[in-house]
Amino acid sequence: MRKIDKTCTLSSSYLTWETALTASDIKPYDSSRNEFYWDVVMNLFHCQNGLCAYTEIHLCSSSYFDTANWVEGKYVNPDGTEKIQARGQLEHFDKTLKKTRPWKWDNLFMADTDVNTKIKSQNQIDPILKPDDPSYDEKKYLAYDKSKHVFFPHPKLDPVVKERVKKMILALGINYSPIIDARRIFITNILKLVTFGIETWDNVCPEQFPTAVNFIKSTPGNSNHHHYHTP
């Protein structure tokens, strides 16, 4: 899970509306019925490069979140229809804010549907692995096991911090079994291309699971099973 720059630069109409909300204006979360729903969703996809914020599995084609699809701060579907051909759900990082600040930009991400409904909603959340937090750094907190294709806490972390990271890796579905399988297949194909000289690490530009790929490609020799950076 890489750090995400969540600057809301495209859906300015939504941001103006949300910033001006007062306590008396807050209404129950209305999901896709809200007039700014797609403005939020597509600006998030733009920030996340079409990937799940946590697992980095691909959810949306870049053609849908191209900057050309915004007109005067509002998103316009290039297909000319109401629905977007994409997967995933609009997700509230801190579920407790869903009632008090349901459209707070800093609390929203796009996430894989199964991860959001089956994993994250069942666990308590710790901001230590909030991907847009200024203090978050995947190189500091995470390590990657290439043989198992799973993430684990960086071995040099303080034991208390390590336990917090471990719980959040679980809570965010980063090692959710179907995600591990998809990550294994995707990265194995890349490794084959590099091994046989069809691609080089310098040319590899993964369309999903970039953090796992970058951990592997940045390790000298690409031979160790456990990959991590020294903070």
Backbone as a ProteinNet text record, in pm:
[ID]
protein_1_A
[PRIMARY]
MRKIDKTCTLSSSYLTWETALTASDIKPYDSSRNEFYWDVVMNLFHCQNGLCAYTEIHLCSSSYFDTANWVEGKYVNPDGTEKIQARGQLEHFDKTLKKTRPWKWDNLFMADTDVNTKIKSQNQIDPILKPDDPSYDEKKYLAYDKSKHVFFPHPKLDPVVKERVKKMILALGINYSPIIDARRIFITNILKLVTFGIETWDNVCPEQFPTAVNFIKSTPGNSNHHHYHTP
[TERTIARY]
84.2	0	87.9	83.6	168.5	98.7	177.1	122.6	44.8	-70.2	-157.1	-165.4	-144.6	-165.5	-313.6	-387.7	-532.5	-574.7	-491.7	-529.6	-649.8	-757.2	-880.1	-873.8	-819.9	-798.4	-902.2	-975.2	-1065.2	-1211.1	-1260.3	-1401.6	-1417.6	-1390.5	-1391.6	-1531.9	-1634.2	-1771.7	-1807.9	-1770.2	-1793.1	-1718.8	-1591.7	-1508.6	-1563.9	-1610.9	-1671.6	-1794.8	-1877.3	-1999.1	-1965.3	-1872.2	-1840.4	-1774.9	-1689	-1619.8	-1716.9	-1822.8	-1918.9	-2024	-2027.7	-2128.2	-2112.5	-2224.2	-2225.7	-2292.2	-2287	-2345.7	-2492.9	-2563.6	-2706.9	-2734.3	-2631.9	-2648.3	-2629.1	-2565.2	-2530.9	-2657	-2666	-2777.8	-2724.4	-2810.4	-2764.8	-2695.6	-2595.7	-2519.5	-2613.1	-2607.4	-2698.7	-2630	-2505.6	-2433.3	-2450.8	-2484.7	-2492.4	-2606.9	-2695.3	-2804.6	-2756.9	-2639.3	-2585	-2539.4	-2566.1	-2533.3	-2383.2	-2302.2	-2157.4	-2092.3	-2172.9	-2120	-2012	-2042.3	-1945.4	-1827.3	-1849.5	-1737.2	-1634.7	-1684.9	-1597.6	-1529.6	-1610.3	-1558.2	-1448.5	-1474	-1377.8	-1254.4	-1270.1	-1150.3	-1063.5	-1128.6	-1052.5	-980.5	-1048.7	-983.8	-865.5	-881	-769.9	-650.8	-676.7	-569.7	-506.4	-589.5	-544.1	-501.7	-502.1	-463.6	-548.3	-676	-768.5	-755.5	-677.7	-652.1	-726	-746.7	-795.5	-691.3	-735.7	-642.2	-556.7	-608.8	-540.3	-470	-540.4	-482.8	-410.3	-443.4	-384.8	-424.8	-535.3	-588.2	-659.2	-656.1	-712.4	-864.7	-921.5	-1066.7	-1126.9	-1051.2	-1111	-1011.7	-1059.5	-976.3	-942.8	-821.6	-776.1	-857.1	-923	-1002.8	-1117.3	-1161.3	-1272.9	-1230	-1105.3	-1063.6	-961.9	-961.7	-878.8	-925.3	-831.6	-866.9	-962.4	-964.8	-1053.2	-1200.7	-1229.1	-1368	-1430.4	-1357.6	-1413.2	-1439.5	-1558.9	-1596.8	-1644	-1571.8	-1605.4	-1627.8	-1536.5	-1539.7	-1637.9	-1701	-1797.1	-1752.3	-1770.8	-1731.4	-1837	-1792.5	-1881.6	-1835.5	-1921.1	-1887.4	-1864.2	-1747.2	-1720	-1810.9	-1873	-1965.9	-2101.6	-2126.4	-2255.1	-2367.8	-2333.3	-2433.7	-2419.2	-2514.6	-2511.7	-2413.1	-2389.9	-2305.3	-2167.5	-2069.4	-1931.2	-1899	-1826.9	-1786.2	-1659.3	-1681	-1569.7	-1614.7	-1518.9	-1548	-1517.1	-1552.3	-1516.7	-1628.9	-1602	-1698.2	-1633.5	-1716.1	-1672.3	-1667.7	-1552.6	-1528.4	-1489.6	-1545.2	-1514.4	-1406.1	-1288.1	-1177.5	-1215.5	-1263.6	-1313.4	-1465.4	-1521.5	-1665.7	-1746.3	-1687.3	-1761.6	-1794.5	-1718.3	-1743.6	-1853.6	-1900.3	-2003	-2132.4	-2158.4	-2279.4	-2259.5	-2143.1	-2120.4	-2061.8	-1975.2	-1914.6	-1908.3	-2025.4	-2028.6	-1955.2	-1936.7	-1870.4	-1736.2	-1676.9	-1546.3	-1438.8	-1377.3	-1282.1	-1167.8	-1111.9	-997	-1029.4	-1157.3	-1197.7	-1244	-1238.5	-1293.4	-1184.6	-1207.5	-1120.7	-1207.3	-1151.5	-1215	-1146	-1226.8	-1171.9	-1240.1	-1169.8	-1226.5	-1351.4	-1457.7	-1585.6	-1576.3	-1516.3	-1506.1	-1422.1	-1314.3	-1228.9	-1306.5	-1384.3	-1459.6	-1571	-1646.7	-1764.4	-1732.9	-1636.1	-1608.4	-1492.6	-1402.5	-1283.2	-1280.5	-1271.4	-1249.4	-1364.6	-1486.7	-1602.4	-1610.3	-1534.6	-1538.7	-1424.7	-1340.6	-1221.4	-1210.5	-1143.8	-1114.8	-1000.3	-1003.8	-908.1	-809.4	-683.8	-575.2	-515.5	-505.5	-455.8	-309.3	-239.7	-98.3	-76.5	-175.6	-165.3	-270.7	-302.3	-392.7	-309.2	-340	-249	-227.2	-314.8	-292.1	-239.3	-210.8	-158.1	-16.6	14.1	147.7	262	236.6	342.8	352.7	259.8	263.8	376.8	449.6	558.7	566	530.5	529.9	668.2	773	908.4	947.5	883.9	911.3	831.1	706	615.5	600	627	596.3	718.3	704.7	800.9	720.4	787.4	715.6	785.8	707.8	758.3	726.3	828.2	806.9	763.6	805.1	769.9	622.6	567.1	426	336.5	397.7	326.9	236.2	292.3	219.5	304.9	237.3	304.5	309.1	410.2	420.1	489.6	481.3	543.5	694.8	748.8	893.5	963.1	1062.3	1127.3	1199.2	1228.9	1300.3	1208	1078.2	983.9	987.9	956.1	937.5	826.9	838.2	739.3	594.9	574.2	438.3	385.7	469.1	430.9	411.1	497	488	352.4	304.5	175.5	61.5	71.9	-29.2	-34.6	81.5	88.1	32.1	66.3	17.1	-135.5	-195.8	-342.2	-404.4	-338.9	-393.6	-375.5	-270.5	-255.3	-373.7	-413.6	-530.7	-658.7	-674.1	-797.9	-824.9	-719.9	-735.4	-741.3	-735.1	-746.4	-627.4	-513.9	-395.6	-349.4	-370.2	-336.2	-461	-571.3	-694.5	-666.3	-706.5	-667.2	-686.1	-803.4	-817.6	-721.5	-687.5	-591.6	-452.2	-415.9	-285.7	-275.1	-380.7	-379.7	-361.3	-435.9	-425.5	-286.6	-233.2	-99.7	6.4	-7.6	87.8	90.1	-26.4	-35.2	25.6	-10.7	37.1	188.8	242.3	386.1	466.3	412.9	481.6	500.5	400.5	411.2	520.3	528.3	633.6	771.4	785	913.3	957	861.8	894	946.5	880.3	922.9	1063.4	1092.7	1225.6	1330.2	1295.5	1388.9	1431.6	1336.4	1366.3	1412.3	1434.5	1489.2	1391.1	1263.7	1161.9	1138	1149.1	1138	1257	1283.9	1383.4	1311.7	1372.2	1309.4	1291.6	1380.7	1368.7	1245	1200.9	1085.5	953.2	960.2	837.3	759.7	635.6	547.1	412.5	397.5	279.6	150	44.2	-85.6	-164.6	-111.3	-169	-58.5	-85.6	9.6	147.9	153.8	284.1	376.7	320.7	407.6	482.1	411.7	475.9	583.1	549.9	645.9	767.8	744.7	856.6	946.9	888.1	970.7	1065.8	1014.7	1095.6	1200.9	1159.2	1251.1	1360.7	1336.4	1436	1536.5	1518.9	1611.4	1727	1851.4	1966.6	1963.5	1972.1	1974.2	1837	1736.6	1600	1593.9	1674.7	1682.3	1634	1633.7	1591.4	1441.1	1399.1	1256.5	1186.4	1252.1	1191.1	1249.1	1160.5	1206.6	1158.8	1253.4	1216.7	1325.7	1287.1	1381.2	1423	1546	1592	1552.8	1466.7	1421.1	1539.8
-118.6	0	123.8	199.4	316.7	441.8	545.6	672.6	737.8	796.7	856.5	1007.2	1081.4	1226	1250.5	1289.7	1305	1450.4	1528.1	1665.1	1664.7	1729.9	1732.9	1851	1829.3	1938	1942.8	1834.4	1825.8	1855.7	1792.5	1809.2	1928.8	2046.5	2167.5	2205.6	2173.4	2203.9	2126	1998.2	1916.5	1973.9	2008.1	2054.3	2183.9	2273.4	2397.9	2368.4	2274.4	2235.4	2172.5	2076.7	2004.3	2095.5	2183.7	2274.3	2370.3	2407.7	2504.5	2441.9	2309.8	2243.5	2280.4	2304.2	2326.9	2207.4	2201.1	2088.5	2070.5	2180	2171.5	2123.9	2131.5	2087.6	1937.5	1873	1732	1646	1563.5	1471.4	1328.6	1228.6	1089.4	1061.7	975.6	941	890.1	952.3	917.7	851.1	813.8	733.6	789.2	701.7	741.1	837.1	860.2	955.5	1099.9	1117.1	1251.2	1307	1434.3	1494.5	1497.5	1486.3	1491	1352.7	1248.5	1112.3	1080.4	1097.5	1060.4	1156.7	1281.2	1374.9	1324	1273.7	1221.1	1092.1	998.7	868.4	882.9	962.6	969.9	1052.2	1152.8	1224.2	1134	1047.7	950.3	851.6	802.7	711.5	781.1	910.3	985	987.5	1013.8	1016.7	879.2	774.9	637.8	564.4	634.4	574.9	452.8	457	349.5	224.8	231.5	113.6	122.8	7.9	4.4	73.6	161.4	238	149.9	33.4	-52.2	-171.7	-245.8	-367.4	-341	-228.7	-188.8	-279.5	-350.8	-425	-326.7	-353.7	-261	-257.9	-135.8	-119.9	-40.6	52	143.6	181.7	182.4	220.3	369	402.3	541.4	633.1	577.4	660.5	729.2	670.5	728	841.1	838.9	946.2	1040.6	1044.6	1140.8	1282.9	1374.1	1511.1	1579	1531.7	1591	1566.4	1475.3	1441.3	1533.7	1637.9	1735.6	1867	1920.1	2047.7	2141.8	2249.5	2349.6	2285.8	2197	2136.7	2024	1978.9	1868.1	1755.5	1629.7	1514.6	1484.3	1452.9	1415.8	1281.2	1180.6	1046.6	1049.6	1008.6	1010.2	917.4	818.8	728.5	793	903.6	969.6	900.8	812.9	740.9	777.8	731.8	764	677.3	554.6	461.8	447.6	422.6	403.2	254	207	66.7	50.3	34	18.6	-66.9	-120.2	-200.5	-119	-174	-111.1	-30.7	19.7	98.1	223.4	327	445.8	409.6	428	373	482.3	472	565.8	504.2	563.4	506	491.6	598.6	596	589.4	472.8	452.4	542.4	585.5	668.6	805.7	849	978.4	971.6	852.8	836.3	907.7	919.3	986.8	1137.7	1177	1318.6	1397.4	1334.6	1399.8	1299.9	1258	1150.8	1182.2	1310.2	1344.8	1415	1391.7	1451.6	1390.8	1471.6	1425.1	1344.1	1390.2	1323.1	1183	1151.5	1021.3	923.3	963.6	880.9	820.3	694.8	624.2	533.7	490.1	384.3	253.1	152.1	24.1	-92.3	-203.4	-327.4	-362.2	-403.5	-428.1	-534.6	-648.8	-756.7	-714.5	-644.6	-598.3	-503.6	-415.8	-318.1	-382.6	-472.5	-528.9	-649.1	-730.2	-853.6	-842.6	-748.9	-739.7	-610.5	-497.8	-371.7	-335.2	-359.7	-322.6	-401.5	-511.6	-597.2	-568	-472	-447.6	-302.5	-282.8	-148.5	-89.9	41.2	107.1	193.1	185.7	262.7	349.3	480.2	567.7	547.3	457.5	436.2	393.6	326.3	287.7	358.1	481.8	561	613.7	572.1	597.4	742.8	834.1	974.3	1055	987.1	1056.2	1107.2	1231.7	1286.8	1203.1	1132	1053.2	910.9	872.4	734.7	717.1	607.1	573.8	422	367.5	221.7	160.4	235.4	183.6	173	252.8	250.6	142.5	123.1	36.3	-105.1	-124.4	-252.9	-324.7	-454.9	-540.9	-641.8	-706.6	-796.5	-931	-1037.6	-1173.8	-1221.9	-1229.2	-1265.3	-1409.5	-1497.1	-1638.6	-1663.8	-1584.7	-1601.3	-1491.5	-1387.6	-1271.3	-1205.5	-1185.2	-1117.5	-1004.3	-905.6	-797.4	-829.1	-776.6	-792.1	-667.6	-643.7	-524	-523.5	-407.8	-395	-449.1	-536.4	-600.5	-504.8	-383.4	-289.8	-199.3	-221.9	-141.2	-177.5	-80.3	-105.1	-209.5	-301.9	-408.9	-359.8	-250	-196.5	-147	-75	-24.7	-140.6	-239.3	-357.3	-426.3	-435.6	-498.7	-415.4	-284.1	-195.9	-213.7	-219.4	-237.6	-373.9	-475.1	-610.4	-614.3	-549.3	-546.8	-470.8	-364.5	-286.3	-354.5	-430.8	-510.3	-605.2	-662.2	-749.7	-670.5	-557.8	-479.6	-421.7	-389.9	-330	-433.4	-561.4	-666.3	-676.6	-622	-622.2	-764.3	-855.3	-996.3	-1084.5	-1028.5	-1104.8	-1211.3	-1333.9	-1447.5	-1425.1	-1378.9	-1355.9	-1249	-1152.7	-1049.6	-1109.8	-1195.4	-1263.3	-1342.6	-1415.6	-1496	-1408.2	-1298	-1207.7	-1144.5	-1107.9	-1047.7	-1148.4	-1272.9	-1377.6	-1398.5	-1410.7	-1433.2	-1316	-1195.6	-1075.8	-1062.2	-1077	-1058.2	-1173.9	-1294.6	-1409.7	-1389	-1333.5	-1306	-1202.4	-1101.1	-1000.6	-1063.4	-1145.3	-1210.5	-1299.3	-1366.4	-1450.5	-1365.2	-1252.2	-1164.5	-1110.6	-1075.4	-1023.7	-1134.7	-1252.1	-1365.2	-1404.5	-1403.4	-1445	-1329.2	-1213.4	-1101.3	-1030.6	-1061	-995.1	-852.7	-836	-704.3	-684.2	-558.9	-528	-457.2	-458.9	-391.8	-243.4	-183.3	-40.5	-10.5	-109.6	-89.3	-133.4	-203	-252.8	-136.8	-120.9	-16.6	-82.7	-140.1	-221.3	-141.3	-195.4	-129	-162.4	-254.8	-282.5	-339	-342.8	-391.7	-325.7	-193.7	-128	-135.6	-134.8	-139.2	-271	-381.5	-512.7	-522.3	-476.3	-480.7	-394.2	-275.6	-185.6	-238.9	-307.1	-368.1	-471	-548.1	-651.9	-591.5	-499.6	-445.5	-358.8	-301.1	-212.7	-285.6	-416.3	-494.6	-545.5	-515.1	-560.4	-711	-750.8	-892.5	-954.7	-892.9	-945.5	-1092.2	-1132.6	-1274.8	-1310.8	-1213.3	-1244.5	-1265.9	-1351.8	-1377.5	-1262.6	-1201.6	-1092.8	-961	-871.4	-746.1	-629.9	-546.3	-427.5	-323.5	-201	-90.9	-53.1	-9.8	39.1	185.4	217.7	356.4	450.5
0	0	0	-108	-119.5	-65.6	-46.4	-0.9	-114.1	-80.7	-181.1	-159.2	-266	-262.2	-290.5	-188.9	-202.8	-229.1	-291.8	-323	-416.5	-374.7	-454.9	-550.1	-668.5	-763.7	-875	-896.9	-1011.5	-976	-870.2	-832.6	-738.4	-790.8	-708.2	-662.1	-740	-698.7	-573.1	-570.1	-450.4	-331.7	-350.2	-239.6	-180.5	-266.7	-219.1	-135.2	-182.5	-110	24.7	26.1	148.3	251.7	206.8	297.8	366.5	295.1	348.3	439.7	449.1	531.5	678.7	743.8	887.8	954.3	1085.5	1158.9	1125.6	1107.7	1077.7	935.5	850.2	710.9	693.9	791.1	778.7	776.2	674.1	659.1	653.6	674.3	666.7	533.6	537.7	417.8	309.1	192	83.1	-34.9	-20.1	-119.4	-260.7	-355.6	-496.6	-526.5	-430.3	-450.8	-436.2	-379.8	-362.8	-497.5	-519.4	-649.3	-678	-573.9	-593.3	-587	-585.5	-569	-672.2	-799.3	-902.9	-907	-866.4	-857	-755.8	-642.9	-538.2	-583.5	-633.3	-674.8	-779.6	-881.8	-991.1	-955.1	-869.3	-824.5	-737.4	-657.9	-579.4	-670.3	-772	-866.3	-933.7	-961.8	-1021.1	-925	-797.4	-696.2	-676.8	-685.3	-658.6	-784.8	-898.2	-1026.3	-1060.2	-1022.3	-1057.2	-972.4	-864.6	-781.2	-648.3	-585.1	-448	-360	-272.8	-189.6	-100.9	-63.1	34.2	-30.7	-114.1	-173.4	-304.4	-370.1	-497.9	-613.2	-599.6	-713.1	-805.6	-935.2	-1033.9	-1026	-1026.1	-1017.1	-1132.3	-1190.1	-1287.9	-1396.7	-1521.3	-1635.2	-1630.1	-1670.3	-1665.7	-1756.7	-1857.8	-1948.1	-1875.2	-1764.4	-1689.3	-1596.4	-1549.5	-1459	-1522.9	-1655.6	-1727	-1691.8	-1678.2	-1638.3	-1736.5	-1860.5	-1961	-1929.9	-1837.2	-1804.8	-1699.9	-1661.1	-1566.4	-1638	-1619	-1679.5	-1569.1	-1550.6	-1447.9	-1311	-1273.9	-1141.3	-1122.1	-1230.5	-1223.9	-1316.3	-1270.3	-1351	-1455.8	-1576.8	-1686.7	-1741.4	-1733.6	-1781.9	-1932.4	-1979.8	-2123.7	-2203.4	-2136	-2204.4	-2227.9	-2161.2	-2175	-2101	-2006.3	-1928	-1780.4	-1697.5	-1555.3	-1478	-1524.9	-1450.9	-1515.1	-1429.9	-1473.2	-1471.7	-1571.8	-1575.4	-1490.8	-1361.1	-1267.7	-1150.5	-1077.1	-958.7	-833.5	-719.1	-593.1	-530	-409.1	-333.1	-275.8	-261.5	-189.3	-41.4	19.9	153.3	252.8	375.7	483.7	572.3	572.2	648.8	795.8	854.7	992.4	985.6	1012.8	998.8	1092.2	1203.4	1298.3	1239.4	1138.7	1076.1	971.2	941.4	838.8	877.7	1008.1	1055.2	1070.5	1117.1	1146.4	1029.7	949.3	832.1	716.9	663.5	563.4	433.3	402.1	276.7	299.2	413.8	444.6	354.3	272.2	171.9	232.1	340.2	401.2	452	464.6	520	413.2	287.2	179.6	91.1	51.6	-42.4	-129.2	-241.7	-320.2	-284.3	-254.8	-209.6	-279.4	-287.5	-339.6	-258.5	-326	-259.7	-152	-182.8	-83.4	36.1	10.2	119.4	210.6	150.5	228.9	310.3	248.8	315.7	404.1	364.5	437.5	537.2	515.1	599.1	680.7	613	684.4	776.9	734.5	816.2	946.2	954.5	1073	1171.2	1139.2	1221	1266.4	1380.4	1427.7	1346	1329.2	1241.6	1320.7	1278.2	1338	1226.3	1243.9	1137.4	1100.3	1167.4	1137	991.6	931.3	790.4	705.7	738.2	654	537.2	414.4	301.8	262.8	306	272.4	390.7	501.3	618.8	589.6	626.1	598.8	655.5	764.8	828	774.1	687.4	636.7	535.3	548.6	456.8	446.8	332	316.4	336.9	305.3	321.7	468.8	550.3	693.7	765.2	723.4	798.1	742.4	614	551.7	496.4	483.8	415.1	334.4	239	148	135.8	147.2	133.2	-8	-92.1	-232.2	-249.3	-160.9	-173.9	-142	-49.7	-10.9	-67.7	-119.8	-174.9	-72	46	153	210.1	266.7	337.2	485.6	553.3	697.8	753.6	884.3	941.4	921.3	896.5	880.4	1005.7	989.4	1104.9	1199.2	1154.7	1241.1	1322.3	1310.7	1387.8	1535.8	1617.7	1760.5	1777.2	1873.1	1890.8	1901.5	1971.1	1985.5	1851	1778.5	1646.5	1550.1	1560	1474.1	1490.3	1613.1	1639	1580.5	1589.8	1530.9	1379.5	1316.9	1171.9	1132.6	1208.4	1181.3	1181.5	1280.1	1289.8	1173.1	1129.9	1019.6	884.9	867.4	745.3	732.6	844.7	847.9	823.9	892.9	886.5	748.4	674.1	541.8	430.1	465.3	364.4	272.3	313.7	227.7	197.2	292	270.9	264.4	217.9	196	89.9	114.5	30.7	-119.8	-167.7	-311.8	-364.5	-280.5	-320.9	-333.9	-239.3	-246.2	-375.7	-410.2	-532.8	-656.1	-661.6	-776.4	-783.2	-668.4	-661.7	-705.8	-661.6	-698.1	-849.8	-909.4	-1054	-1130.2	-1090.4	-1159.4	-1149.6	-1029.1	-1009.3	-1067.3	-1060.4	-1120.1	-1269.5	-1335.7	-1479.3	-1507.2	-1421.9	-1437.9	-1418.3	-1315.2	-1287.5	-1403.8	-1467.3	-1583.1	-1698	-1723.2	-1831.9	-1807.5	-1682.5	-1648.8	-1655.8	-1604.3	-1603.1	-1743.7	-1837.3	-1974.3	-2062.6	-2003.1	-2077.8	-2167.8	-2154.6	-2236.3	-2185.9	-2054.7	-1991.6	-1898.3	-1865.6	-1763.2	-1648.5	-1531	-1417.4	-1443.5	-1521.4	-1551.8	-1635.2	-1712.9	-1801	-1739.1	-1626.9	-1564.6	-1502.7	-1547.2	-1494.3	-1464.5	-1346.2	-1315.2	-1308.5	-1369.1	-1365.9	-1240.2	-1159.4	-1027.8	-936.8	-808.1	-706.8	-716.6	-736.1	-754.1	-633.1	-512	-394.2	-385	-406.7	-403.9	-512.2	-631.7	-742.1	-710.8	-657.6	-627.9	-517	-419.1	-315.2	-377.3	-470.7	-534.3	-627.3	-712.8	-813.2	-752.4	-634.6	-573.1	-485.9	-472	-390.7	-477.1	-442.3	-521.9	-545.2	-669.2	-703.8	-715.2	-653.9	-657.3	-620.8	-522.8	-492	-352.6	-259.2	-123.8	-116.5	-27.7	-12.2	58.2	156.2	230.7	181.6	141.7	85.6	169.9	210.9	285.9	271.3	299.1	292.1	432.9	446.7	576	588.6	686.6	701.6	724.5
[MASK]
+++++++++++++++++++++++++++++++++++++++++++++++++++++++++++++++++++++++++++++++++++++++++++++++++++++++++++++++++++++++++++++++++++++++++++++++++++++++++++++++++++++++++++++++++++++++++++++++++++++++++++++++++++++++++++++++++++++++

